[in-house]
Structure formats: structure tokens, C-alpha cells
């Protein structure tokens, strides 16, 4: 599997990455950096792709990385 291939990720993981990426872009992060950060977050949560053959197959999710960030301190 070539680097960057997303075949081992579920549709849910892909949707989560897209949503996280949109959040970063709305805060002024470049498109490439937002995508990199989004997939880093998804990998931290799911330990890699959850389909058979992926690194996160059969492992529990860790939601702690998704609790960080956002608009801290009540800013709007």
C-alpha cells in the first residue's frame, strides 16, 4: 500500500477527517496543513485504519485527542 493511501480507513474515519479539516481551515490554517492535522487526529483516535489489515483493526478508540483544541476560553 503506497503512502497516503486511505483504503484501510472506514467511511466514518474519512468523514471525521473531513470535518476536522474544515474546522482547521475555518480558523485560517492552510489546506495542506489542515489535512495533515486532521489525519493525525484521526490516527490518534483510531490507531490507524480500522478495516482488516489496518493498524487500528480490533483496537478500542481513544477520544481524548478530539477533546483538545477548538475555540478555547469562550471566544466567539
mmCIF file of the N, C-alpha and C atoms, coordinates in Angstrom:
data_MODEL
# 
_entry.id   MODEL 
# 
loop_
_atom_site.group_PDB 
_atom_site.id 
_atom_site.type_symbol 
_atom_site.label_atom_id 
_atom_site.label_alt_id 
_atom_site.label_comp_id 
_atom_site.label_asym_id 
_atom_site.label_entity_id 
_atom_site.label_seq_id 
_atom_site.pdbx_PDB_ins_code 
_atom_site.Cartn_x 
_atom_site.Cartn_y 
_atom_site.Cartn_z 
_atom_site.occupancy 
_atom_site.B_iso_or_equiv 
_atom_site.pdbx_formal_charge 
_atom_site.auth_seq_id 
_atom_site.auth_comp_id 
_atom_site.auth_asym_id 
_atom_site.auth_atom_id 
_atom_site.pdbx_PDB_model_num 
ATOM 1   N N  . UNK A 1 1  ? 0.850   -1.181 0.000  1.00 0.00 ? 1  UNK A N  1 
ATOM 2   C CA . UNK A 1 1  ? 0.000   0.000  0.000  1.00 0.00 ? 1  UNK A CA 1 
ATOM 3   C C  . UNK A 1 1  ? 0.893   1.239  0.000  1.00 0.00 ? 1  UNK A C  1 
ATOM 4   N N  . UNK A 1 2  ? 0.726   2.131  -0.990 1.00 0.00 ? 2  UNK A N  1 
ATOM 5   C CA . UNK A 1 2  ? 1.555   3.339  -1.040 1.00 0.00 ? 2  UNK A CA 1 
ATOM 6   C C  . UNK A 1 2  ? 1.227   4.299  0.087  1.00 0.00 ? 2  UNK A C  1 
ATOM 7   N N  . UNK A 1 3  ? 2.176   5.128  0.432  1.00 0.00 ? 3  UNK A N  1 
ATOM 8   C CA . UNK A 1 3  ? 1.956   6.107  1.486  1.00 0.00 ? 3  UNK A CA 1 
ATOM 9   C C  . UNK A 1 3  ? 0.832   7.050  1.080  1.00 0.00 ? 3  UNK A C  1 
ATOM 10  N N  . UNK A 1 4  ? -0.016  7.381  2.026  1.00 0.00 ? 4  UNK A N  1 
ATOM 11  C CA . UNK A 1 4  ? -1.115  8.289  1.759  1.00 0.00 ? 4  UNK A CA 1 
ATOM 12  C C  . UNK A 1 4  ? -2.374  7.584  1.283  1.00 0.00 ? 4  UNK A C  1 
ATOM 13  N N  . UNK A 1 5  ? -2.322  6.272  1.057  1.00 0.00 ? 5  UNK A N  1 
ATOM 14  C CA . UNK A 1 5  ? -3.483  5.520  0.616  1.00 0.00 ? 5  UNK A CA 1 
ATOM 15  C C  . UNK A 1 5  ? -4.459  5.378  1.785  1.00 0.00 ? 5  UNK A C  1 
ATOM 16  N N  . UNK A 1 6  ? -5.741  5.680  1.553  1.00 0.00 ? 6  UNK A N  1 
ATOM 17  C CA . UNK A 1 6  ? -6.737  5.675  2.623  1.00 0.00 ? 6  UNK A CA 1 
ATOM 18  C C  . UNK A 1 6  ? -7.686  4.479  2.537  1.00 0.00 ? 6  UNK A C  1 
ATOM 19  N N  . UNK A 1 7  ? -7.273  3.400  1.842  1.00 0.00 ? 7  UNK A N  1 
ATOM 20  C CA . UNK A 1 7  ? -8.139  2.243  1.654  1.00 0.00 ? 7  UNK A CA 1 
ATOM 21  C C  . UNK A 1 7  ? -8.515  1.551  2.963  1.00 0.00 ? 7  UNK A C  1 
ATOM 22  N N  . UNK A 1 8  ? -7.652  1.589  3.955  1.00 0.00 ? 8  UNK A N  1 
ATOM 23  C CA . UNK A 1 8  ? -7.905  0.865  5.200  1.00 0.00 ? 8  UNK A CA 1 
ATOM 24  C C  . UNK A 1 8  ? -8.727  1.683  6.206  1.00 0.00 ? 8  UNK A C  1 
ATOM 25  N N  . UNK A 1 9  ? -9.165  2.870  5.800  1.00 0.00 ? 9  UNK A N  1 
ATOM 26  C CA . UNK A 1 9  ? -9.976  3.710  6.679  1.00 0.00 ? 9  UNK A CA 1 
ATOM 27  C C  . UNK A 1 9  ? -11.449 3.516  6.364  1.00 0.00 ? 9  UNK A C  1 
ATOM 28  N N  . UNK A 1 10 ? -12.281 3.522  7.391  1.00 0.00 ? 10 UNK A N  1 
ATOM 29  C CA . UNK A 1 10 ? -13.719 3.386  7.201  1.00 0.00 ? 10 UNK A CA 1 
ATOM 30  C C  . UNK A 1 10 ? -14.304 4.707  6.723  1.00 0.00 ? 10 UNK A C  1 
ATOM 31  N N  . UNK A 1 11 ? -15.548 4.661  6.251  1.00 0.00 ? 11 UNK A N  1 
ATOM 32  C CA . UNK A 1 11 ? -16.231 5.891  5.837  1.00 0.00 ? 11 UNK A CA 1 
ATOM 33  C C  . UNK A 1 11 ? -16.348 6.860  7.008  1.00 0.00 ? 11 UNK A C  1 
ATOM 34  N N  . UNK A 1 12 ? -16.573 6.332  8.203  1.00 0.00 ? 12 UNK A N  1 
ATOM 35  C CA . UNK A 1 12 ? -16.675 7.176  9.395  1.00 0.00 ? 12 UNK A CA 1 
ATOM 36  C C  . UNK A 1 12 ? -15.375 7.935  9.637  1.00 0.00 ? 12 UNK A C  1 
ATOM 37  N N  . UNK A 1 13 ? -14.249 7.251  9.519  1.00 0.00 ? 13 UNK A N  1 
ATOM 38  C CA . UNK A 1 13 ? -12.955 7.894  9.729  1.00 0.00 ? 13 UNK A CA 1 
ATOM 39  C C  . UNK A 1 13 ? -12.708 8.983  8.681  1.00 0.00 ? 13 UNK A C  1 
ATOM 40  N N  . UNK A 1 14 ? -13.087 8.707  7.439  1.00 0.00 ? 14 UNK A N  1 
ATOM 41  C CA . UNK A 1 14 ? -12.922 9.692  6.373  1.00 0.00 ? 14 UNK A CA 1 
ATOM 42  C C  . UNK A 1 14 ? -13.799 10.919 6.625  1.00 0.00 ? 14 UNK A C  1 
ATOM 43  N N  . UNK A 1 15 ? -15.042 10.710 7.079  1.00 0.00 ? 15 UNK A N  1 
ATOM 44  C CA . UNK A 1 15 ? -15.929 11.832 7.400  1.00 0.00 ? 15 UNK A CA 1 
ATOM 45  C C  . UNK A 1 15 ? -15.371 12.655 8.554  1.00 0.00 ? 15 UNK A C  1 
ATOM 46  N N  . UNK A 1 16 ? -14.847 11.974 9.582  1.00 0.00 ? 16 UNK A N  1 
ATOM 47  C CA . UNK A 1 16 ? -14.271 12.686 10.721 1.00 0.00 ? 16 UNK A CA 1 
ATOM 48  C C  . UNK A 1 16 ? -13.092 13.550 10.275 1.00 0.00 ? 16 UNK A C  1 
ATOM 49  N N  . UNK A 1 17 ? -12.226 13.011 9.438  1.00 0.00 ? 17 UNK A N  1 
ATOM 50  C CA . UNK A 1 17 ? -11.068 13.764 8.965  1.00 0.00 ? 17 UNK A CA 1 
ATOM 51  C C  . UNK A 1 17 ? -11.519 14.990 8.181  1.00 0.00 ? 17 UNK A C  1 
ATOM 52  N N  . UNK A 1 18 ? -12.535 14.828 7.346  1.00 0.00 ? 18 UNK A N  1 
ATOM 53  C CA . UNK A 1 18 ? -13.042 15.954 6.561  1.00 0.00 ? 18 UNK A CA 1 
ATOM 54  C C  . UNK A 1 18 ? -13.600 17.048 7.471  1.00 0.00 ? 18 UNK A C  1 
ATOM 55  N N  . UNK A 1 19 ? -14.343 16.651 8.482  1.00 0.00 ? 19 UNK A N  1 
ATOM 56  C CA . UNK A 1 19 ? -14.932 17.616 9.404  1.00 0.00 ? 19 UNK A CA 1 
ATOM 57  C C  . UNK A 1 19 ? -13.854 18.350 10.208 1.00 0.00 ? 19 UNK A C  1 
ATOM 58  N N  . UNK A 1 20 ? -12.869 17.620 10.672 1.00 0.00 ? 20 UNK A N  1 
ATOM 59  C CA . UNK A 1 20 ? -11.762 18.227 11.427 1.00 0.00 ? 20 UNK A CA 1 
ATOM 60  C C  . UNK A 1 20 ? -10.991 19.191 10.529 1.00 0.00 ? 20 UNK A C  1 
ATOM 61  N N  . UNK A 1 21 ? -10.764 18.778 9.286  1.00 0.00 ? 21 UNK A N  1 
ATOM 62  C CA . UNK A 1 21 ? -10.044 19.623 8.331  1.00 0.00 ? 21 UNK A CA 1 
ATOM 63  C C  . UNK A 1 21 ? -10.798 20.935 8.090  1.00 0.00 ? 21 UNK A C  1 
ATOM 64  N N  . UNK A 1 22 ? -12.121 20.861 7.939  1.00 0.00 ? 22 UNK A N  1 
ATOM 65  C CA . UNK A 1 22 ? -12.922 22.076 7.736  1.00 0.00 ? 22 UNK A CA 1 
ATOM 66  C C  . UNK A 1 22 ? -12.799 23.022 8.935  1.00 0.00 ? 22 UNK A C  1 
ATOM 67  N N  . UNK A 1 23 ? -12.749 22.452 10.133 1.00 0.00 ? 23 UNK A N  1 
ATOM 68  C CA . UNK A 1 23 ? -12.596 23.271 11.324 1.00 0.00 ? 23 UNK A CA 1 
ATOM 69  C C  . UNK A 1 23 ? -11.275 24.024 11.344 1.00 0.00 ? 23 UNK A C  1 
ATOM 70  N N  . UNK A 1 24 ? -10.203 23.332 10.970 1.00 0.00 ? 24 UNK A N  1 
ATOM 71  C CA . UNK A 1 24 ? -8.902  23.992 10.919 1.00 0.00 ? 24 UNK A CA 1 
ATOM 72  C C  . UNK A 1 24 ? -8.884  25.086 9.854  1.00 0.00 ? 24 UNK A C  1 
ATOM 73  N N  . UNK A 1 25 ? -9.458  24.804 8.676  1.00 0.00 ? 25 UNK A N  1 
ATOM 74  C CA . UNK A 1 25 ? -9.465  25.790 7.603  1.00 0.00 ? 25 UNK A CA 1 
ATOM 75  C C  . UNK A 1 25 ? -10.267 27.033 7.992  1.00 0.00 ? 25 UNK A C  1 
ATOM 76  N N  . UNK A 1 26 ? -11.353 26.841 8.743  1.00 0.00 ? 26 UNK A N  1 
ATOM 77  C CA . UNK A 1 26 ? -12.163 27.994 9.162  1.00 0.00 ? 26 UNK A CA 1 
ATOM 78  C C  . UNK A 1 26 ? -11.406 28.875 10.150 1.00 0.00 ? 26 UNK A C  1 
ATOM 79  N N  . UNK A 1 27 ? -10.358 28.312 10.767 1.00 0.00 ? 27 UNK A N  1 
ATOM 80  C CA . UNK A 1 27 ? -9.549  29.094 11.704 1.00 0.00 ? 27 UNK A CA 1 
ATOM 81  C C  . UNK A 1 27 ? -8.278  29.625 11.035 1.00 0.00 ? 27 UNK A C  1 
ATOM 82  N N  . UNK A 1 28 ? -8.198  29.510 9.705  1.00 0.00 ? 28 UNK A N  1 
ATOM 83  C CA . UNK A 1 28 ? -7.109  30.140 8.975  1.00 0.00 ? 28 UNK A CA 1 
ATOM 84  C C  . UNK A 1 28 ? -5.894  29.272 8.705  1.00 0.00 ? 28 UNK A C  1 
ATOM 85  N N  . UNK A 1 29 ? -5.980  27.968 8.950  1.00 0.00 ? 29 UNK A N  1 
ATOM 86  C CA . UNK A 1 29 ? -4.863  27.064 8.673  1.00 0.00 ? 29 UNK A CA 1 
ATOM 87  C C  . UNK A 1 29 ? -4.899  26.714 7.182  1.00 0.00 ? 29 UNK A C  1 
ATOM 88  N N  . UNK A 1 30 ? -3.749  26.603 6.548  1.00 0.00 ? 30 UNK A N  1 
ATOM 89  C CA . UNK A 1 30 ? -3.691  26.292 5.119  1.00 0.00 ? 30 UNK A CA 1 
ATOM 90  C C  . UNK A 1 30 ? -4.309  24.918 4.844  1.00 0.00 ? 30 UNK A C  1 
ATOM 91  N N  . UNK A 1 31 ? -4.725  24.711 3.598  1.00 0.00 ? 31 UNK A N  1 
ATOM 92  C CA . UNK A 1 31 ? -5.386  23.469 3.190  1.00 0.00 ? 31 UNK A CA 1 
ATOM 93  C C  . UNK A 1 31 ? -4.512  22.243 3.472  1.00 0.00 ? 31 UNK A C  1 
ATOM 94  N N  . UNK A 1 32 ? -3.247  22.293 3.082  1.00 0.00 ? 32 UNK A N  1 
ATOM 95  C CA . UNK A 1 32 ? -2.356  21.151 3.283  1.00 0.00 ? 32 UNK A CA 1 
ATOM 96  C C  . UNK A 1 32 ? -2.120  20.862 4.755  1.00 0.00 ? 32 UNK A C  1 
ATOM 97  N N  . UNK A 1 33 ? -1.895  21.911 5.536  1.00 0.00 ? 33 UNK A N  1 
ATOM 98  C CA . UNK A 1 33 ? -1.654  21.734 6.970  1.00 0.00 ? 33 UNK A CA 1 
ATOM 99  C C  . UNK A 1 33 ? -2.914  21.238 7.669  1.00 0.00 ? 33 UNK A C  1 
ATOM 100 N N  . UNK A 1 34 ? -4.072  21.735 7.255  1.00 0.00 ? 34 UNK A N  1 
ATOM 101 C CA . UNK A 1 34 ? -5.336  21.295 7.854  1.00 0.00 ? 34 UNK A CA 1 
ATOM 102 C C  . UNK A 1 34 ? -5.562  19.808 7.593  1.00 0.00 ? 34 UNK A C  1 
ATOM 103 N N  . UNK A 1 35 ? -5.268  19.363 6.372  1.00 0.00 ? 35 UNK A N  1 
ATOM 104 C CA . UNK A 1 35 ? -5.430  17.947 6.044  1.00 0.00 ? 35 UNK A CA 1 
ATOM 105 C C  . UNK A 1 35 ? -4.469  17.092 6.855  1.00 0.00 ? 35 UNK A C  1 
ATOM 106 N N  . UNK A 1 36 ? -3.230  17.533 6.980  1.00 0.00 ? 36 UNK A N  1 
ATOM 107 C CA . UNK A 1 36 ? -2.232  16.788 7.755  1.00 0.00 ? 36 UNK A CA 1 
ATOM 108 C C  . UNK A 1 36 ? -2.659  16.649 9.208  1.00 0.00 ? 36 UNK A C  1 
ATOM 109 N N  . UNK A 1 37 ? -3.103  17.756 9.799  1.00 0.00 ? 37 UNK A N  1 
ATOM 110 C CA . UNK A 1 37 ? -3.536  17.727 11.204 1.00 0.00 ? 37 UNK A CA 1 
ATOM 111 C C  . UNK A 1 37 ? -4.778  16.864 11.395 1.00 0.00 ? 37 UNK A C  1 
ATOM 112 N N  . UNK A 1 38 ? -5.701  16.932 10.440 1.00 0.00 ? 38 UNK A N  1 
ATOM 113 C CA . UNK A 1 38 ? -6.937  16.156 10.542 1.00 0.00 ? 38 UNK A CA 1 
ATOM 114 C C  . UNK A 1 38 ? -6.636  14.659 10.566 1.00 0.00 ? 38 UNK A C  1 
ATOM 115 N N  . UNK A 1 39 ? -5.783  14.206 9.645  1.00 0.00 ? 39 UNK A N  1 
ATOM 116 C CA . UNK A 1 39 ? -5.466  12.782 9.613  1.00 0.00 ? 39 UNK A CA 1 
ATOM 117 C C  . UNK A 1 39 ? -4.625  12.366 10.819 1.00 0.00 ? 39 UNK A C  1 
ATOM 118 N N  . UNK A 1 40 ? -3.808  13.267 11.336 1.00 0.00 ? 40 UNK A N  1 
ATOM 119 C CA . UNK A 1 40 ? -3.051  12.959 12.558 1.00 0.00 ? 40 UNK A CA 1 
ATOM 120 C C  . UNK A 1 40 ? -4.005  12.738 13.721 1.00 0.00 ? 40 UNK A C  1 
ATOM 121 N N  . UNK A 1 41 ? -5.056  13.540 13.787 1.00 0.00 ? 41 UNK A N  1 
ATOM 122 C CA . UNK A 1 41 ? -6.047  13.396 14.850 1.00 0.00 ? 41 UNK A CA 1 
ATOM 123 C C  . UNK A 1 41 ? -6.808  12.087 14.698 1.00 0.00 ? 41 UNK A C  1 
ATOM 124 N N  . UNK A 1 42 ? -7.250  11.780 13.473 1.00 0.00 ? 42 UNK A N  1 
ATOM 125 C CA . UNK A 1 42 ? -7.977  10.534 13.232 1.00 0.00 ? 42 UNK A CA 1 
ATOM 126 C C  . UNK A 1 42 ? -7.098  9.333  13.590 1.00 0.00 ? 42 UNK A C  1 
ATOM 127 N N  . UNK A 1 43 ? -5.810  9.377  13.223 1.00 0.00 ? 43 UNK A N  1 
ATOM 128 C CA . UNK A 1 43 ? -4.904  8.279  13.561 1.00 0.00 ? 43 UNK A CA 1 
ATOM 129 C C  . UNK A 1 43 ? -4.716  8.155  15.066 1.00 0.00 ? 43 UNK A C  1 
ATOM 130 N N  . UNK A 1 44 ? -4.678  9.267  15.775 1.00 0.00 ? 44 UNK A N  1 
ATOM 131 C CA . UNK A 1 44 ? -4.521  9.219  17.226 1.00 0.00 ? 44 UNK A CA 1 
ATOM 132 C C  . UNK A 1 44 ? -5.751  8.605  17.884 1.00 0.00 ? 44 UNK A C  1 
ATOM 133 N N  . UNK A 1 45 ? -6.915  8.857  17.319 1.00 0.00 ? 45 UNK A N  1 
ATOM 134 C CA . UNK A 1 45 ? -8.165  8.336  17.878 1.00 0.00 ? 45 UNK A CA 1 
ATOM 135 C C  . UNK A 1 45 ? -8.331  6.857  17.553 1.00 0.00 ? 45 UNK A C  1 
ATOM 136 N N  . UNK A 1 46 ? -8.113  6.488  16.298 1.00 0.00 ? 46 UNK A N  1 
ATOM 137 C CA . UNK A 1 46 ? -8.420  5.137  15.822 1.00 0.00 ? 46 UNK A CA 1 
ATOM 138 C C  . UNK A 1 46 ? -7.195  4.243  15.717 1.00 0.00 ? 46 UNK A C  1 
ATOM 139 N N  . UNK A 1 47 ? -6.018  4.759  15.966 1.00 0.00 ? 47 UNK A N  1 
ATOM 140 C CA . UNK A 1 47 ? -4.770  3.989  15.886 1.00 0.00 ? 47 UNK A CA 1 
ATOM 141 C C  . UNK A 1 47 ? -4.521  3.466  14.478 1.00 0.00 ? 47 UNK A C  1 
ATOM 142 N N  . UNK A 1 48 ? -4.902  4.228  13.478 1.00 0.00 ? 48 UNK A N  1 
ATOM 143 C CA . UNK A 1 48 ? -4.762  3.812  12.086 1.00 0.00 ? 48 UNK A CA 1 
ATOM 144 C C  . UNK A 1 48 ? -6.098  3.333  11.557 1.00 0.00 ? 48 UNK A C  1 
ATOM 145 N N  . UNK A 1 49 ? -6.115  2.834  10.339 1.00 0.00 ? 49 UNK A N  1 
ATOM 146 C CA . UNK A 1 49 ? -7.353  2.376  9.717  1.00 0.00 ? 49 UNK A CA 1 
ATOM 147 C C  . UNK A 1 49 ? -7.968  1.207  10.453 1.00 0.00 ? 49 UNK A C  1 
ATOM 148 N N  . UNK A 1 50 ? -9.297  1.200  10.556 1.00 0.00 ? 50 UNK A N  1 
ATOM 149 C CA . UNK A 1 50 ? -9.980  0.158  11.315 1.00 0.00 ? 50 UNK A CA 1 
ATOM 150 C C  . UNK A 1 50 ? -10.439 -1.029 10.478 1.00 0.00 ? 50 UNK A C  1 
ATOM 151 N N  . UNK A 1 51 ? -10.225 -0.986 9.173  1.00 0.00 ? 51 UNK A N  1 
ATOM 152 C CA . UNK A 1 51 ? -10.582 -2.142 8.353  1.00 0.00 ? 51 UNK A CA 1 
ATOM 153 C C  . UNK A 1 51 ? -9.511  -3.223 8.533  1.00 0.00 ? 51 UNK A C  1 
ATOM 154 N N  . UNK A 1 52 ? -9.858  -4.488 8.237  1.00 0.00 ? 52 UNK A N  1 
ATOM 155 C CA . UNK A 1 52 ? -8.859  -5.552 8.356  1.00 0.00 ? 52 UNK A CA 1 
ATOM 156 C C  . UNK A 1 52 ? -7.593  -5.218 7.571  1.00 0.00 ? 52 UNK A C  1 
ATOM 157 N N  . UNK A 1 53 ? -6.458  -5.380 8.211  1.00 0.00 ? 53 UNK A N  1 
ATOM 158 C CA . UNK A 1 53 ? -5.176  -5.056 7.607  1.00 0.00 ? 53 UNK A CA 1 
ATOM 159 C C  . UNK A 1 53 ? -4.674  -3.682 7.999  1.00 0.00 ? 53 UNK A C  1 
ATOM 160 N N  . UNK A 1 54 ? -5.541  -2.869 8.585  1.00 0.00 ? 54 UNK A N  1 
ATOM 161 C CA . UNK A 1 54 ? -5.133  -1.549 9.055  1.00 0.00 ? 54 UNK A CA 1 
ATOM 162 C C  . UNK A 1 54 ? -4.566  -1.649 10.462 1.00 0.00 ? 54 UNK A C  1 
ATOM 163 N N  . UNK A 1 55 ? -3.793  -0.655 10.861 1.00 0.00 ? 55 UNK A N  1 
ATOM 164 C CA . UNK A 1 55 ? -3.140  -0.693 12.167 1.00 0.00 ? 55 UNK A CA 1 
ATOM 165 C C  . UNK A 1 55 ? -4.087  -0.648 13.344 1.00 0.00 ? 55 UNK A C  1 
ATOM 166 N N  . UNK A 1 56 ? -5.282  -0.092 13.165 1.00 0.00 ? 56 UNK A N  1 
ATOM 167 C CA . UNK A 1 56 ? -6.221  0.046  14.273 1.00 0.00 ? 56 UNK A CA 1 
ATOM 168 C C  . UNK A 1 56 ? -7.283  -1.031 14.328 1.00 0.00 ? 56 UNK A C  1 
ATOM 169 N N  . UNK A 1 57 ? -7.164  -2.049 13.479 1.00 0.00 ? 57 UNK A N  1 
ATOM 170 C CA . UNK A 1 57 ? -8.176  -3.092 13.420 1.00 0.00 ? 57 UNK A CA 1 
ATOM 171 C C  . UNK A 1 57 ? -8.274  -3.811 14.766 1.00 0.00 ? 57 UNK A C  1 
ATOM 172 N N  . UNK A 1 58 ? -9.469  -3.796 15.372 1.00 0.00 ? 58 UNK A N  1 
ATOM 173 C CA . UNK A 1 58 ? -9.708  -4.504 16.625 1.00 0.00 ? 58 UNK A CA 1 
ATOM 174 C C  . UNK A 1 58 ? -9.269  -3.762 17.865 1.00 0.00 ? 58 UNK A C  1 
ATOM 175 N N  . UNK A 1 59 ? -8.790  -2.528 17.738 1.00 0.00 ? 59 UNK A N  1 
ATOM 176 C CA . UNK A 1 59 ? -8.354  -1.758 18.900 1.00 0.00 ? 59 UNK A CA 1 
ATOM 177 C C  . UNK A 1 59 ? -9.445  -0.770 19.310 1.00 0.00 ? 59 UNK A C  1 
ATOM 178 N N  . UNK A 1 60 ? -9.576  -0.500 20.602 1.00 0.00 ? 60 UNK A N  1 
ATOM 179 C CA . UNK A 1 60 ? -10.576 0.480  21.028 1.00 0.00 ? 60 UNK A CA 1 
ATOM 180 C C  . UNK A 1 60 ? -10.164 1.899  20.640 1.00 0.00 ? 60 UNK A C  1 
ATOM 181 N N  . UNK A 1 61 ? -11.175 2.768  20.483 1.00 0.00 ? 61 UNK A N  1 
ATOM 182 C CA . UNK A 1 61 ? -10.910 4.163  20.137 1.00 0.00 ? 61 UNK A CA 1 
ATOM 183 C C  . UNK A 1 61 ? -10.494 4.944  21.380 1.00 0.00 ? 61 UNK A C  1 
ATOM 184 N N  . UNK A 1 62 ? -9.668  5.954  21.195 1.00 0.00 ? 62 UNK A N  1 
ATOM 185 C CA . UNK A 1 62 ? -9.255  6.860  22.254 1.00 0.00 ? 62 UNK A CA 1 
ATOM 186 C C  . UNK A 1 62 ? -9.729  8.253  21.853 1.00 0.00 ? 62 UNK A C  1 
ATOM 187 N N  . UNK A 1 63 ? -10.789 8.766  22.494 1.00 0.00 ? 63 UNK A N  1 
ATOM 188 C CA . UNK A 1 63 ? -11.391 10.037 22.092 1.00 0.00 ? 63 UNK A CA 1 
ATOM 189 C C  . UNK A 1 63 ? -10.704 11.250 22.692 1.00 0.00 ? 63 UNK A C  1 
ATOM 190 N N  . UNK A 1 64 ? -9.683  11.064 23.485 1.00 0.00 ? 64 UNK A N  1 
ATOM 191 C CA . UNK A 1 64 ? -9.005  12.187 24.128 1.00 0.00 ? 64 UNK A CA 1 
ATOM 192 C C  . UNK A 1 64 ? -8.457  13.223 23.128 1.00 0.00 ? 64 UNK A C  1 
ATOM 193 N N  . UNK A 1 65 ? -7.847  12.821 22.001 1.00 0.00 ? 65 UNK A N  1 
ATOM 194 C CA . UNK A 1 65 ? -7.333  13.831 21.076 1.00 0.00 ? 65 UNK A CA 1 
ATOM 195 C C  . UNK A 1 65 ? -8.413  14.754 20.508 1.00 0.00 ? 65 UNK A C  1 
ATOM 196 N N  . UNK A 1 66 ? -9.659  14.293 20.436 1.00 0.00 ? 66 UNK A N  1 
ATOM 197 C CA . UNK A 1 66 ? -10.729 15.124 19.891 1.00 0.00 ? 66 UNK A CA 1 
ATOM 198 C C  . UNK A 1 66 ? -11.251 16.129 20.914 1.00 0.00 ? 66 UNK A C  1 
ATOM 199 N N  . UNK A 1 67 ? -10.863 16.005 22.160 1.00 0.00 ? 67 UNK A N  1 
ATOM 200 C CA . UNK A 1 67 ? -11.337 16.925 23.189 1.00 0.00 ? 67 UNK A CA 1 
ATOM 201 C C  . UNK A 1 67 ? -10.491 18.193 23.242 1.00 0.00 ? 67 UNK A C  1 
ATOM 202 N N  . UNK A 1 68 ? -9.322  18.157 22.622 1.00 0.00 ? 68 UNK A N  1 
ATOM 203 C CA . UNK A 1 68 ? -8.426  19.309 22.642 1.00 0.00 ? 68 UNK A CA 1 
ATOM 204 C C  . UNK A 1 68 ? -8.783  20.269 21.522 1.00 0.00 ? 68 UNK A C  1 
ATOM 205 N N  . UNK A 1 69 ? -8.304  21.488 21.622 1.00 0.00 ? 69 UNK A N  1 
ATOM 206 C CA . UNK A 1 69 ? -8.470  22.449 20.541 1.00 0.00 ? 69 UNK A CA 1 
ATOM 207 C C  . UNK A 1 69 ? -9.826  23.119 20.560 1.00 0.00 ? 69 UNK A C  1 
ATOM 208 N N  . UNK A 1 70 ? -10.225 23.613 19.415 1.00 0.00 ? 70 UNK A N  1 
ATOM 209 C CA . UNK A 1 70 ? -11.476 24.352 19.325 1.00 0.00 ? 70 UNK A CA 1 
ATOM 210 C C  . UNK A 1 70 ? -11.283 25.767 19.809 1.00 0.00 ? 70 UNK A C  1 
ATOM 211 N N  . UNK A 1 71 ? -12.359 26.459 20.003 1.00 0.00 ? 71 UNK A N  1 
ATOM 212 C CA . UNK A 1 71 ? -12.282 27.843 20.471 1.00 0.00 ? 71 UNK A CA 1 
ATOM 213 C C  . UNK A 1 71 ? -12.232 27.822 21.996 1.00 0.00 ? 71 UNK A C  1 
ATOM 214 N N  . UNK A 1 72 ? -11.057 27.924 22.535 1.00 0.00 ? 72 UNK A N  1 
ATOM 215 C CA . UNK A 1 72 ? -10.859 27.842 23.969 1.00 0.00 ? 72 UNK A CA 1 
ATOM 216 C C  . UNK A 1 72 ? -11.190 29.160 24.651 1.00 0.00 ? 72 UNK A C  1 
ATOM 217 N N  . UNK A 1 73 ? -11.582 29.082 25.864 1.00 0.00 ? 73 UNK A N  1 
ATOM 218 C CA . UNK A 1 73 ? -11.797 30.275 26.672 1.00 0.00 ? 73 UNK A CA 1 
ATOM 219 C C  . UNK A 1 73 ? -13.076 31.028 26.341 1.00 0.00 ? 73 UNK A C  1 
ATOM 220 N N  . UNK A 1 74 ? -14.000 30.401 25.654 1.00 0.00 ? 74 UNK A N  1 
ATOM 221 C CA . UNK A 1 74 ? -15.276 31.030 25.370 1.00 0.00 ? 74 UNK A CA 1 
ATOM 222 C C  . UNK A 1 74 ? -15.235 32.090 24.288 1.00 0.00 ? 74 UNK A C  1 
ATOM 223 N N  . UNK A 1 75 ? -14.150 32.143 23.507 1.00 0.00 ? 75 UNK A N  1 
ATOM 224 C CA . UNK A 1 75 ? -14.072 33.114 22.411 1.00 0.00 ? 75 UNK A CA 1 
ATOM 225 C C  . UNK A 1 75 ? -15.093 32.780 21.332 1.00 0.00 ? 75 UNK A C  1 
ATOM 226 N N  . UNK A 1 76 ? -15.585 33.809 20.631 1.00 0.00 ? 76 UNK A N  1 
ATOM 227 C CA . UNK A 1 76 ? -16.542 33.589 19.543 1.00 0.00 ? 76 UNK A CA 1 
ATOM 228 C C  . UNK A 1 76 ? -16.116 34.338 18.315 1.00 0.00 ? 76 UNK A C  1 
# 
